[in-house]
Amino acid sequence: MSMQSHLADLEKRHRALEDELADAIAHPSTDDLRIAELKRRKLKLKDEMARLQGRAAETVH
């Protein structure tokens, strides 16, 4: 998998988690642990995207 396609996949998964998180927050019956887990997963994806983008910038220079 190329770096660009991997990054696109991560961005797609990040957006899906954003939607899932917004839906969970909108429902008051959602467990706080579930919301925390979604936020953790979203942050992990964001960190990986930043790492890949940094690596891509290094290869350009």
PDBQT receptor file of N, H, CA, C and O in Angstrom, charges set to zero:
ATOM      1  N   MET A   1       0.853  -1.171   0.000  1.00  0.00    +0.000 N 
ATOM      2  CA  MET A   1       0.000   0.000   0.000  1.00  0.00    +0.000 C 
ATOM      3  C   MET A   1       0.899   1.234   0.000  1.00  0.00    +0.000 C 
ATOM      4  O   MET A   1       1.822   1.343   0.807  1.00  0.00    +0.000 OA
ATOM      5  N   SER A   2       0.624   2.138  -0.892  1.00  0.00    +0.000 N 
ATOM      6  H   SER A   2      -0.125   2.050  -1.548  1.00  0.00    +0.000 HD
ATOM      7  CA  SER A   2       1.425   3.356  -0.950  1.00  0.00    +0.000 C 
ATOM      8  C   SER A   2       1.120   4.240   0.248  1.00  0.00    +0.000 C 
ATOM      9  O   SER A   2       0.089   4.089   0.904  1.00  0.00    +0.000 OA
ATOM     10  N   MET A   3       2.024   5.158   0.521  1.00  0.00    +0.000 N 
ATOM     11  H   MET A   3       2.861   5.281  -0.011  1.00  0.00    +0.000 HD
ATOM     12  CA  MET A   3       1.845   6.050   1.659  1.00  0.00    +0.000 C 
ATOM     13  C   MET A   3       0.603   6.914   1.467  1.00  0.00    +0.000 C 
ATOM     14  O   MET A   3      -0.131   7.161   2.424  1.00  0.00    +0.000 OA
ATOM     15  N   GLN A   4       0.362   7.373   0.250  1.00  0.00    +0.000 N 
ATOM     16  H   GLN A   4       0.958   7.172  -0.527  1.00  0.00    +0.000 HD
ATOM     17  CA  GLN A   4      -0.803   8.214  -0.031  1.00  0.00    +0.000 C 
ATOM     18  C   GLN A   4      -2.112   7.449   0.189  1.00  0.00    +0.000 C 
ATOM     19  O   GLN A   4      -3.054   7.984   0.774  1.00  0.00    +0.000 OA
ATOM     20  N   SER A   5      -2.167   6.212  -0.275  1.00  0.00    +0.000 N 
ATOM     21  H   SER A   5      -1.402   5.778  -0.750  1.00  0.00    +0.000 HD
ATOM     22  CA  SER A   5      -3.400   5.437  -0.107  1.00  0.00    +0.000 C 
ATOM     23  C   SER A   5      -3.611   5.072   1.359  1.00  0.00    +0.000 C 
ATOM     24  O   SER A   5      -4.744   5.030   1.838  1.00  0.00    +0.000 OA
ATOM     25  N   HIS A   6      -2.517   4.808   2.068  1.00  0.00    +0.000 N 
ATOM     26  H   HIS A   6      -1.596   4.842   1.680  1.00  0.00    +0.000 HD
ATOM     27  CA  HIS A   6      -2.617   4.520   3.501  1.00  0.00    +0.000 C 
ATOM     28  C   HIS A   6      -3.127   5.755   4.251  1.00  0.00    +0.000 C 
ATOM     29  O   HIS A   6      -3.972   5.646   5.140  1.00  0.00    +0.000 OA
ATOM     30  N   LEU A   7      -2.613   6.913   3.890  1.00  0.00    +0.000 N 
ATOM     31  H   LEU A   7      -1.926   7.002   3.168  1.00  0.00    +0.000 HD
ATOM     32  CA  LEU A   7      -3.043   8.161   4.510  1.00  0.00    +0.000 C 
ATOM     33  C   LEU A   7      -4.525   8.431   4.204  1.00  0.00    +0.000 C 
ATOM     34  O   LEU A   7      -5.272   8.863   5.083  1.00  0.00    +0.000 OA
ATOM     35  N   ALA A   8      -4.939   8.183   2.982  1.00  0.00    +0.000 N 
ATOM     36  H   ALA A   8      -4.333   7.832   2.268  1.00  0.00    +0.000 HD
ATOM     37  CA  ALA A   8      -6.344   8.370   2.607  1.00  0.00    +0.000 C 
ATOM     38  C   ALA A   8      -7.241   7.428   3.406  1.00  0.00    +0.000 C 
ATOM     39  O   ALA A   8      -8.330   7.815   3.830  1.00  0.00    +0.000 OA
ATOM     40  N   ASP A   9      -6.787   6.194   3.610  1.00  0.00    +0.000 N 
ATOM     41  H   ASP A   9      -5.902   5.879   3.266  1.00  0.00    +0.000 HD
ATOM     42  CA  ASP A   9      -7.547   5.233   4.403  1.00  0.00    +0.000 C 
ATOM     43  C   ASP A   9      -7.664   5.703   5.855  1.00  0.00    +0.000 C 
ATOM     44  O   ASP A   9      -8.732   5.598   6.458  1.00  0.00    +0.000 OA
ATOM     45  N   LEU A  10      -6.580   6.216   6.407  1.00  0.00    +0.000 N 
ATOM     46  H   LEU A  10      -5.713   6.301   5.917  1.00  0.00    +0.000 HD
ATOM     47  CA  LEU A  10      -6.606   6.721   7.778  1.00  0.00    +0.000 C 
ATOM     48  C   LEU A  10      -7.557   7.911   7.906  1.00  0.00    +0.000 C 
ATOM     49  O   LEU A  10      -8.293   8.018   8.887  1.00  0.00    +0.000 OA
ATOM     50  N   GLU A  11      -7.541   8.801   6.917  1.00  0.00    +0.000 N 
ATOM     51  H   GLU A  11      -6.943   8.714   6.120  1.00  0.00    +0.000 HD
ATOM     52  CA  GLU A  11      -8.442   9.958   6.935  1.00  0.00    +0.000 C 
ATOM     53  C   GLU A  11      -9.902   9.513   6.867  1.00  0.00    +0.000 C 
ATOM     54  O   GLU A  11     -10.762  10.087   7.536  1.00  0.00    +0.000 OA
ATOM     55  N   LYS A  12     -10.175   8.503   6.067  1.00  0.00    +0.000 N 
ATOM     56  H   LYS A  12      -9.476   8.037   5.523  1.00  0.00    +0.000 HD
ATOM     57  CA  LYS A  12     -11.531   7.967   5.953  1.00  0.00    +0.000 C 
ATOM     58  C   LYS A  12     -11.977   7.377   7.286  1.00  0.00    +0.000 C 
ATOM     59  O   LYS A  12     -13.102   7.619   7.725  1.00  0.00    +0.000 OA
ATOM     60  N   ARG A  13     -11.110   6.609   7.930  1.00  0.00    +0.000 N 
ATOM     61  H   ARG A  13     -10.196   6.412   7.574  1.00  0.00    +0.000 HD
ATOM     62  CA  ARG A  13     -11.435   6.016   9.228  1.00  0.00    +0.000 C 
ATOM     63  C   ARG A  13     -11.600   7.097  10.296  1.00  0.00    +0.000 C 
ATOM     64  O   ARG A  13     -12.442   6.968  11.185  1.00  0.00    +0.000 OA
ATOM     65  N   HIS A  14     -10.799   8.162  10.211  1.00  0.00    +0.000 N 
ATOM     66  H   HIS A  14     -10.115   8.267   9.489  1.00  0.00    +0.000 HD
ATOM     67  CA  HIS A  14     -10.895   9.268  11.164  1.00  0.00    +0.000 C 
ATOM     68  C   HIS A  14     -12.255   9.955  11.032  1.00  0.00    +0.000 C 
ATOM     69  O   HIS A  14     -12.903  10.250  12.037  1.00  0.00    +0.000 OA
ATOM     70  N   ARG A  15     -12.685  10.209   9.800  1.00  0.00    +0.000 N 
ATOM     71  H   ARG A  15     -12.159   9.970   8.984  1.00  0.00    +0.000 HD
ATOM     72  CA  ARG A  15     -13.997  10.829   9.572  1.00  0.00    +0.000 C 
ATOM     73  C   ARG A  15     -15.129   9.932  10.088  1.00  0.00    +0.000 C 
ATOM     74  O   ARG A  15     -16.097  10.421  10.670  1.00  0.00    +0.000 OA
ATOM     75  N   ALA A  16     -15.001   8.628   9.874  1.00  0.00    +0.000 N 
ATOM     76  H   ALA A  16     -14.214   8.230   9.401  1.00  0.00    +0.000 HD
ATOM     77  CA  ALA A  16     -16.027   7.692  10.350  1.00  0.00    +0.000 C 
ATOM     78  C   ALA A  16     -16.096   7.716  11.881  1.00  0.00    +0.000 C 
ATOM     79  O   ALA A  16     -17.181   7.660  12.459  1.00  0.00    +0.000 OA
ATOM     80  N   LEU A  17     -14.938   7.800  12.526  1.00  0.00    +0.000 N 
ATOM     81  H   LEU A  17     -14.056   7.845  12.056  1.00  0.00    +0.000 HD
ATOM     82  CA  LEU A  17     -14.929   7.884  13.979  1.00  0.00    +0.000 C 
ATOM     83  C   LEU A  17     -15.528   9.206  14.454  1.00  0.00    +0.000 C 
ATOM     84  O   LEU A  17     -16.216   9.238  15.474  1.00  0.00    +0.000 OA
ATOM     85  N   GLU A  18     -15.275  10.294  13.730  1.00  0.00    +0.000 N 
ATOM     86  H   GLU A  18     -14.716  10.268  12.902  1.00  0.00    +0.000 HD
ATOM     87  CA  GLU A  18     -15.885  11.584  14.072  1.00  0.00    +0.000 C 
ATOM     88  C   GLU A  18     -17.404  11.469  14.049  1.00  0.00    +0.000 C 
ATOM     89  O   GLU A  18     -18.083  11.952  14.955  1.00  0.00    +0.000 OA
ATOM     90  N   ASP A  19     -17.931  10.832  13.019  1.00  0.00    +0.000 N 
ATOM     91  H   ASP A  19     -17.379  10.439  12.283  1.00  0.00    +0.000 HD
ATOM     92  CA  ASP A  19     -19.376  10.648  12.902  1.00  0.00    +0.000 C 
ATOM     93  C   ASP A  19     -19.914   9.769  14.028  1.00  0.00    +0.000 C 
ATOM     94  O   ASP A  19     -20.945  10.073  14.627  1.00  0.00    +0.000 OA
ATOM     95  N   GLU A  20     -19.201   8.673  14.307  1.00  0.00    +0.000 N 
ATOM     96  H   GLU A  20     -18.364   8.427  13.820  1.00  0.00    +0.000 HD
ATOM     97  CA  GLU A  20     -19.628   7.769  15.367  1.00  0.00    +0.000 C 
ATOM     98  C   GLU A  20     -19.589   8.465  16.733  1.00  0.00    +0.000 C 
ATOM     99  O   GLU A  20     -20.477   8.270  17.564  1.00  0.00    +0.000 OA
ATOM    100  N   LEU A  21     -18.559   9.270  16.950  1.00  0.00    +0.000 N 
ATOM    101  H   LEU A  21     -17.838   9.428  16.275  1.00  0.00    +0.000 HD
ATOM    102  CA  LEU A  21     -18.429  10.009  18.205  1.00  0.00    +0.000 C 
ATOM    103  C   LEU A  21     -19.550  11.038  18.348  1.00  0.00    +0.000 C 
ATOM    104  O   LEU A  21     -20.143  11.162  19.420  1.00  0.00    +0.000 OA
ATOM    105  N   ALA A  22     -19.840  11.763  17.291  1.00  0.00    +0.000 N 
ATOM    106  H   ALA A  22     -19.359  11.662  16.421  1.00  0.00    +0.000 HD
ATOM    107  CA  ALA A  22     -20.921  12.758  17.333  1.00  0.00    +0.000 C 
ATOM    108  C   ALA A  22     -22.251  12.080  17.633  1.00  0.00    +0.000 C 
ATOM    109  O   ALA A  22     -23.062  12.604  18.397  1.00  0.00    +0.000 OA
ATOM    110  N   ASP A  23     -22.471  10.928  17.036  1.00  0.00    +0.000 N 
ATOM    111  H   ASP A  23     -21.812  10.503  16.416  1.00  0.00    +0.000 HD
ATOM    112  CA  ASP A  23     -23.702  10.176  17.287  1.00  0.00    +0.000 C 
ATOM    113  C   ASP A  23     -23.755   9.707  18.740  1.00  0.00    +0.000 C 
ATOM    114  O   ASP A  23     -24.808   9.779  19.375  1.00  0.00    +0.000 OA
ATOM    115  N   ALA A  24     -22.649   9.234  19.263  1.00  0.00    +0.000 N 
ATOM    116  H   ALA A  24     -21.794   9.175  18.748  1.00  0.00    +0.000 HD
ATOM    117  CA  ALA A  24     -22.601   8.753  20.648  1.00  0.00    +0.000 C 
ATOM    118  C   ALA A  24     -22.847   9.892  21.627  1.00  0.00    +0.000 C 
ATOM    119  O   ALA A  24     -23.552   9.719  22.622  1.00  0.00    +0.000 OA
ATOM    120  N   ILE A  25     -22.272  11.047  21.350  1.00  0.00    +0.000 N 
ATOM    121  H   ILE A  25     -21.699  11.188  20.542  1.00  0.00    +0.000 HD
ATOM    122  CA  ILE A  25     -22.449  12.206  22.234  1.00  0.00    +0.000 C 
ATOM    123  C   ILE A  25     -23.899  12.688  22.201  1.00  0.00    +0.000 C 
ATOM    124  O   ILE A  25     -24.420  13.162  23.211  1.00  0.00    +0.000 OA
ATOM    125  N   ALA A  26     -24.541  12.570  21.061  1.00  0.00    +0.000 N 
ATOM    126  H   ALA A  26     -24.118  12.185  20.240  1.00  0.00    +0.000 HD
ATOM    127  CA  ALA A  26     -25.927  13.021  20.910  1.00  0.00    +0.000 C 
ATOM    128  C   ALA A  26     -26.916  12.159  21.695  1.00  0.00    +0.000 C 
ATOM    129  O   ALA A  26     -28.022  12.602  22.004  1.00  0.00    +0.000 OA
ATOM    130  N   HIS A  27     -26.520  10.942  22.010  1.00  0.00    +0.000 N 
ATOM    131  H   HIS A  27     -25.621  10.582  21.758  1.00  0.00    +0.000 HD
ATOM    132  CA  HIS A  27     -27.403  10.042  22.755  1.00  0.00    +0.000 C 
ATOM    133  C   HIS A  27     -26.969  10.009  24.222  1.00  0.00    +0.000 C 
ATOM    134  O   HIS A  27     -25.895   9.501  24.544  1.00  0.00    +0.000 OA
ATOM    135  N   PRO A  28     -27.793  10.544  25.095  1.00  0.00    +0.000 N 
ATOM    136  CA  PRO A  28     -27.411  10.618  26.506  1.00  0.00    +0.000 C 
ATOM    137  C   PRO A  28     -27.214   9.251  27.159  1.00  0.00    +0.000 C 
ATOM    138  O   PRO A  28     -26.577   9.161  28.209  1.00  0.00    +0.000 OA
ATOM    139  N   SER A  29     -27.742   8.203  26.567  1.00  0.00    +0.000 N 
ATOM    140  H   SER A  29     -28.260   8.276  25.714  1.00  0.00    +0.000 HD
ATOM    141  CA  SER A  29     -27.590   6.879  27.162  1.00  0.00    +0.000 C 
ATOM    142  C   SER A  29     -26.230   6.248  26.875  1.00  0.00    +0.000 C 
ATOM    143  O   SER A  29     -25.920   5.186  27.415  1.00  0.00    +0.000 OA
ATOM    144  N   THR A  30     -25.421   6.882  26.039  1.00  0.00    +0.000 N 
ATOM    145  H   THR A  30     -25.674   7.744  25.600  1.00  0.00    +0.000 HD
ATOM    146  CA  THR A  30     -24.112   6.344  25.697  1.00  0.00    +0.000 C 
ATOM    147  C   THR A  30     -23.194   6.389  26.905  1.00  0.00    +0.000 C 
ATOM    148  O   THR A  30     -23.095   7.406  27.591  1.00  0.00    +0.000 OA
ATOM    149  N   ASP A  31     -22.532   5.285  27.152  1.00  0.00    +0.000 N 
ATOM    150  H   ASP A  31     -22.612   4.458  26.595  1.00  0.00    +0.000 HD
ATOM    151  CA  ASP A  31     -21.603   5.150  28.268  1.00  0.00    +0.000 C 
ATOM    152  C   ASP A  31     -20.404   6.078  28.075  1.00  0.00    +0.000 C 
ATOM    153  O   ASP A  31     -19.878   6.199  26.969  1.00  0.00    +0.000 OA
ATOM    154  N   ASP A  32     -19.981   6.728  29.149  1.00  0.00    +0.000 N 
ATOM    155  H   ASP A  32     -20.408   6.630  30.048  1.00  0.00    +0.000 HD
ATOM    156  CA  ASP A  32     -18.820   7.624  29.087  1.00  0.00    +0.000 C 
ATOM    157  C   ASP A  32     -17.552   6.886  28.670  1.00  0.00    +0.000 C 
ATOM    158  O   ASP A  32     -16.688   7.461  28.009  1.00  0.00    +0.000 OA
ATOM    159  N   LEU A  33     -17.437   5.621  29.052  1.00  0.00    +0.000 N 
ATOM    160  H   LEU A  33     -18.139   5.154  29.589  1.00  0.00    +0.000 HD
ATOM    161  CA  LEU A  33     -16.265   4.837  28.649  1.00  0.00    +0.000 C 
ATOM    162  C   LEU A  33     -16.243   4.620  27.140  1.00  0.00    +0.000 C 
ATOM    163  O   LEU A  33     -15.174   4.593  26.530  1.00  0.00    +0.000 OA
ATOM    164  N   ARG A  34     -17.408   4.465  26.542  1.00  0.00    +0.000 N 
ATOM    165  H   ARG A  34     -18.276   4.487  27.037  1.00  0.00    +0.000 HD
ATOM    166  CA  ARG A  34     -17.505   4.301  25.084  1.00  0.00    +0.000 C 
ATOM    167  C   ARG A  34     -17.046   5.586  24.382  1.00  0.00    +0.000 C 
ATOM    168  O   ARG A  34     -16.308   5.537  23.397  1.00  0.00    +0.000 OA
ATOM    169  N   ILE A  35     -17.486   6.714  24.894  1.00  0.00    +0.000 N 
ATOM    170  H   ILE A  35     -18.085   6.754  25.693  1.00  0.00    +0.000 HD
ATOM    171  CA  ILE A  35     -17.089   7.998  24.318  1.00  0.00    +0.000 C 
ATOM    172  C   ILE A  35     -15.582   8.192  24.457  1.00  0.00    +0.000 C 
ATOM    173  O   ILE A  35     -14.925   8.639  23.516  1.00  0.00    +0.000 OA
ATOM    174  N   ALA A  36     -15.034   7.861  25.619  1.00  0.00    +0.000 N 
ATOM    175  H   ALA A  36     -15.567   7.498  26.383  1.00  0.00    +0.000 HD
ATOM    176  CA  ALA A  36     -13.591   7.993  25.835  1.00  0.00    +0.000 C 
ATOM    177  C   ALA A  36     -12.815   7.085  24.884  1.00  0.00    +0.000 C 
ATOM    178  O   ALA A  36     -11.777   7.484  24.357  1.00  0.00    +0.000 OA
ATOM    179  N   GLU A  37     -13.309   5.869  24.660  1.00  0.00    +0.000 N 
ATOM    180  H   GLU A  37     -14.152   5.544  25.087  1.00  0.00    +0.000 HD
ATOM    181  CA  GLU A  37     -12.644   4.942  23.744  1.00  0.00    +0.000 C 
ATOM    182  C   GLU A  37     -12.666   5.472  22.318  1.00  0.00    +0.000 C 
ATOM    183  O   GLU A  37     -11.662   5.375  21.611  1.00  0.00    +0.000 OA
ATOM    184  N   LEU A  38     -13.783   6.028  21.885  1.00  0.00    +0.000 N 
ATOM    185  H   LEU A  38     -14.598   6.107  22.459  1.00  0.00    +0.000 HD
ATOM    186  CA  LEU A  38     -13.869   6.603  20.537  1.00  0.00    +0.000 C 
ATOM    187  C   LEU A  38     -12.893   7.774  20.388  1.00  0.00    +0.000 C 
ATOM    188  O   LEU A  38     -12.227   7.902  19.360  1.00  0.00    +0.000 OA
ATOM    189  N   LYS A  39     -12.810   8.615  21.401  1.00  0.00    +0.000 N 
ATOM    190  H   LYS A  39     -13.351   8.511  22.236  1.00  0.00    +0.000 HD
ATOM    191  CA  LYS A  39     -11.884   9.750  21.359  1.00  0.00    +0.000 C 
ATOM    192  C   LYS A  39     -10.440   9.254  21.299  1.00  0.00    +0.000 C 
ATOM    193  O   LYS A  39      -9.617   9.807  20.570  1.00  0.00    +0.000 OA
ATOM    194  N   ARG A  40     -10.141   8.218  22.065  1.00  0.00    +0.000 N 
ATOM    195  H   ARG A  40     -10.809   7.768  22.657  1.00  0.00    +0.000 HD
ATOM    196  CA  ARG A  40      -8.780   7.661  22.073  1.00  0.00    +0.000 C 
ATOM    197  C   ARG A  40      -8.415   7.104  20.701  1.00  0.00    +0.000 C 
ATOM    198  O   ARG A  40      -7.316   7.343  20.199  1.00  0.00    +0.000 OA
ATOM    199  N   ARG A  41      -9.342   6.360  20.097  1.00  0.00    +0.000 N 
ATOM    200  H   ARG A  41     -10.234   6.166  20.505  1.00  0.00    +0.000 HD
ATOM    201  CA  ARG A  41      -9.091   5.795  18.771  1.00  0.00    +0.000 C 
ATOM    202  C   ARG A  41      -8.910   6.888  17.727  1.00  0.00    +0.000 C 
ATOM    203  O   ARG A  41      -8.050   6.788  16.852  1.00  0.00    +0.000 OA
ATOM    204  N   LYS A  42      -9.733   7.940  17.827  1.00  0.00    +0.000 N 
ATOM    205  H   LYS A  42     -10.431   8.021  18.538  1.00  0.00    +0.000 HD
ATOM    206  CA  LYS A  42      -9.648   9.061  16.887  1.00  0.00    +0.000 C 
ATOM    207  C   LYS A  42      -8.297   9.762  17.022  1.00  0.00    +0.000 C 
ATOM    208  O   LYS A  42      -7.669  10.098  16.019  1.00  0.00    +0.000 OA
ATOM    209  N   LEU A  43      -7.856   9.982  18.247  1.00  0.00    +0.000 N 
ATOM    210  H   LEU A  43      -8.367   9.709  19.062  1.00  0.00    +0.000 HD
ATOM    211  CA  LEU A  43      -6.566  10.625  18.474  1.00  0.00    +0.000 C 
ATOM    212  C   LEU A  43      -5.416   9.771  17.959  1.00  0.00    +0.000 C 
ATOM    213  O   LEU A  43      -4.452  10.293  17.398  1.00  0.00    +0.000 OA
ATOM    214  N   LYS A  44      -5.515   8.466  18.149  1.00  0.00    +0.000 N 
ATOM    215  H   LYS A  44      -6.298   8.043  18.605  1.00  0.00    +0.000 HD
ATOM    216  CA  LYS A  44      -4.476   7.559  17.654  1.00  0.00    +0.000 C 
ATOM    217  C   LYS A  44      -4.362   7.656  16.128  1.00  0.00    +0.000 C 
ATOM    218  O   LYS A  44      -3.259   7.686  15.583  1.00  0.00    +0.000 OA
ATOM    219  N   LEU A  45      -5.505   7.704  15.449  1.00  0.00    +0.000 N 
ATOM    220  H   LEU A  45      -6.401   7.679  15.892  1.00  0.00    +0.000 HD
ATOM    221  CA  LEU A  45      -5.487   7.846  13.984  1.00  0.00    +0.000 C 
ATOM    222  C   LEU A  45      -4.895   9.193  13.583  1.00  0.00    +0.000 C 
ATOM    223  O   LEU A  45      -4.116   9.275  12.634  1.00  0.00    +0.000 OA
ATOM    224  N   LYS A  46      -5.265  10.248  14.305  1.00  0.00    +0.000 N 
ATOM    225  H   LYS A  46      -5.899  10.182  15.075  1.00  0.00    +0.000 HD
ATOM    226  CA  LYS A  46      -4.742  11.582  13.990  1.00  0.00    +0.000 C 
ATOM    227  C   LYS A  46      -3.227  11.609  14.155  1.00  0.00    +0.000 C 
ATOM    228  O   LYS A  46      -2.520  12.195  13.334  1.00  0.00    +0.000 OA
ATOM    229  N   ASP A  47      -2.729  10.976  15.215  1.00  0.00    +0.000 N 
ATOM    230  H   ASP A  47      -3.304  10.501  15.882  1.00  0.00    +0.000 HD
ATOM    231  CA  ASP A  47      -1.281  10.917  15.430  1.00  0.00    +0.000 C 
ATOM    232  C   ASP A  47      -0.578  10.156  14.312  1.00  0.00    +0.000 C 
ATOM    233  O   ASP A  47       0.485  10.565  13.846  1.00  0.00    +0.000 OA
ATOM    234  N   GLU A  48      -1.176   9.050  13.887  1.00  0.00    +0.000 N 
ATOM    235  H   GLU A  48      -2.040   8.718  14.266  1.00  0.00    +0.000 HD
ATOM    236  CA  GLU A  48      -0.565   8.284  12.809  1.00  0.00    +0.000 C 
ATOM    237  C   GLU A  48      -0.583   9.057  11.499  1.00  0.00    +0.000 C 
ATOM    238  O   GLU A  48       0.371   8.985  10.725  1.00  0.00    +0.000 OA
ATOM    239  N   MET A  49      -1.665   9.801  11.241  1.00  0.00    +0.000 N 
ATOM    240  H   MET A  49      -2.440   9.860  11.870  1.00  0.00    +0.000 HD
ATOM    241  CA  MET A  49      -1.724  10.617  10.027  1.00  0.00    +0.000 C 
ATOM    242  C   MET A  49      -0.635  11.687  10.062  1.00  0.00    +0.000 C 
ATOM    243  O   MET A  49       0.023  11.930   9.051  1.00  0.00    +0.000 OA
ATOM    244  N   ALA A  50      -0.439  12.325  11.207  1.00  0.00    +0.000 N 
ATOM    245  H   ALA A  50      -0.974  12.128  12.029  1.00  0.00    +0.000 HD
ATOM    246  CA  ALA A  50       0.591  13.359  11.332  1.00  0.00    +0.000 C 
ATOM    247  C   ALA A  50       1.980  12.754  11.122  1.00  0.00    +0.000 C 
ATOM    248  O   ALA A  50       2.842  13.364  10.488  1.00  0.00    +0.000 OA
ATOM    249  N   ARG A  51       2.186  11.564  11.653  1.00  0.00    +0.000 N 
ATOM    250  H   ARG A  51       1.486  11.069  12.168  1.00  0.00    +0.000 HD
ATOM    251  CA  ARG A  51       3.479  10.890  11.476  1.00  0.00    +0.000 C 
ATOM    252  C   ARG A  51       3.734  10.591  10.003  1.00  0.00    +0.000 C 
ATOM    253  O   ARG A  51       4.835  10.822   9.502  1.00  0.00    +0.000 OA
ATOM    254  N   LEU A  52       2.730  10.084   9.315  1.00  0.00    +0.000 N 
ATOM    255  H   LEU A  52       1.835   9.897   9.722  1.00  0.00    +0.000 HD
ATOM    256  CA  LEU A  52       2.884   9.774   7.889  1.00  0.00    +0.000 C 
ATOM    257  C   LEU A  52       3.090  11.034   7.062  1.00  0.00    +0.000 C 
ATOM    258  O   LEU A  52       3.896  11.039   6.132  1.00  0.00    +0.000 OA
ATOM    259  N   GLN A  53       2.372  12.100   7.390  1.00  0.00    +0.000 N 
ATOM    260  H   GLN A  53       1.717  12.096   8.145  1.00  0.00    +0.000 HD
ATOM    261  CA  GLN A  53       2.523  13.354   6.661  1.00  0.00    +0.000 C 
ATOM    262  C   GLN A  53       3.921  13.922   6.897  1.00  0.00    +0.000 C 
ATOM    263  O   GLN A  53       4.521  14.486   5.982  1.00  0.00    +0.000 OA
ATOM    264  N   GLY A  54       4.436  13.781   8.097  1.00  0.00    +0.000 N 
ATOM    265  H   GLY A  54       3.949  13.323   8.840  1.00  0.00    +0.000 HD
ATOM    266  CA  GLY A  54       5.805  14.231   8.389  1.00  0.00    +0.000 C 
ATOM    267  C   GLY A  54       6.815  13.429   7.606  1.00  0.00    +0.000 C 
ATOM    268  O   GLY A  54       7.786  13.974   7.081  1.00  0.00    +0.000 OA
ATOM    269  N   ARG A  55       6.584  12.132   7.529  1.00  0.00    +0.000 N 
ATOM    270  H   ARG A  55       5.795  11.689   7.956  1.00  0.00    +0.000 HD
ATOM    271  CA  ARG A  55       7.497  11.272   6.764  1.00  0.00    +0.000 C 
ATOM    272  C   ARG A  55       7.440  11.616   5.278  1.00  0.00    +0.000 C 
ATOM    273  O   ARG A  55       8.463  11.613   4.594  1.00  0.00    +0.000 OA
ATOM    274  N   ALA A  56       6.238  11.912   4.784  1.00  0.00    +0.000 N 
ATOM    275  H   ALA A  56       5.407  11.915   5.340  1.00  0.00    +0.000 HD
ATOM    276  CA  ALA A  56       6.084  12.288   3.370  1.00  0.00    +0.000 C 
ATOM    277  C   ALA A  56       6.807  13.600   3.087  1.00  0.00    +0.000 C 
ATOM    278  O   ALA A  56       7.420  13.761   2.031  1.00  0.00    +0.000 OA
ATOM    279  N   ALA A  57       6.734  14.537   4.029  1.00  0.00    +0.000 N 
ATOM    280  H   ALA A  57       6.236  14.407   4.887  1.00  0.00    +0.000 HD
ATOM    281  CA  ALA A  57       7.413  15.823   3.853  1.00  0.00    +0.000 C 
ATOM    282  C   ALA A  57       8.915  15.641   3.839  1.00  0.00    +0.000 C 
ATOM    283  O   ALA A  57       9.620  16.347   3.118  1.00  0.00    +0.000 OA
ATOM    284  N   GLU A  58       9.415  14.699   4.632  1.00  0.00    +0.000 N 
ATOM    285  H   GLU A  58       8.842  14.126   5.218  1.00  0.00    +0.000 HD
ATOM    286  CA  GLU A  58      10.860  14.428   4.664  1.00  0.00    +0.000 C 
ATOM    287  C   GLU A  58      11.352  13.874   3.341  1.00  0.00    +0.000 C 
ATOM    288  O   GLU A  58      12.455  14.201   2.901  1.00  0.00    +0.000 OA
ATOM    289  N   THR A  59      10.540  13.031   2.698  1.00  0.00    +0.000 N 
ATOM    290  H   THR A  59       9.645  12.765   3.055  1.00  0.00    +0.000 HD
ATOM    291  CA  THR A  59      10.982  12.426   1.442  1.00  0.00    +0.000 C 
ATOM    292  C   THR A  59      10.960  13.433   0.297  1.00  0.00    +0.000 C 
ATOM    293  O   THR A  59      11.665  13.250  -0.696  1.00  0.00    +0.000 OA
ATOM    294  N   VAL A  60      10.164  14.492   0.418  1.00  0.00    +0.000 N 
ATOM    295  H   VAL A  60       9.591  14.641   1.224  1.00  0.00    +0.000 HD
ATOM    296  CA  VAL A  60      10.104  15.510  -0.616  1.00  0.00    +0.000 C 
ATOM    297  C   VAL A  60      11.371  16.353  -0.601  1.00  0.00    +0.000 C 
ATOM    298  O   VAL A  60      11.860  16.760  -1.654  1.00  0.00    +0.000 OA
ATOM    299  N   HIS A  61      11.901  16.615   0.586  1.00  0.00    +0.000 N 
ATOM    300  H   HIS A  61      11.504  16.283   1.442  1.00  0.00    +0.000 HD
ATOM    301  CA  HIS A  61      13.094  17.455   0.720  1.00  0.00    +0.000 C 
ATOM    302  C   HIS A  61      14.290  16.698   0.381  1.00  0.00    +0.000 C 
ATOM    303  O   HIS A  61      15.396  17.236   0.433  1.00  0.00    +0.000 OA
TER     304      HIS A  61
